[in-house]
Amino acid sequence: MTYSQPNELKYRVLKAVEELDGGTGVTSGELAEELGKKQENISKQLLRYNRQGLLSREKEDLKNVRDGRVYRNRRYRYDLTRKGRKRKDYLFDNLDL
């Protein structure tokens, strides 16, 4: 999927975060699957939008036990901020989608 306008990807990501969020936030994997993009690319976009104040980011520590060993992983969950909602609405009003 390619985007004809630079802000079209931003709009699609912010909109998907809002739609997929069930109150617990959205992971980059969930969002990548929804948008049909590679998780690595979506992770970079989410981090960029977090730094811009459009998304909040919360760390989730995971602990798995396999073969008697404990494996620790972490992932991040993202939610739209008030600024992110305003930006999404602005892009919707001003993009020719």
Steps between C-alpha positions, in 0.01 A plus 500: 500500500646835399385842603461788258532774761763529775242535778278218376700236689482710817123525465461125435716410802324741738159386379592132540634559852171662593289223342701206637543635852272310734610700803833320537692658214631354176829322430710551189426140395124551520526821303734353236256215442208742467684725253677225305844645576819358649514520878846661493370788288193552715712493818711787365190701410344441842816613676516811278137587575561441871787750491271747323250465786233335283512164679563393857721196553491255789742214555356156562736241649428140405630190672490160333610173650619232259700189578538615860665828391357847539509725194426868535376711214353843475272671260339839485136595479399824332195722550394822331559815700274804484752655261492181290120513471514864392768421243301203363188718467703777334651258249157351424361847430796608286612189310337396177434137595 
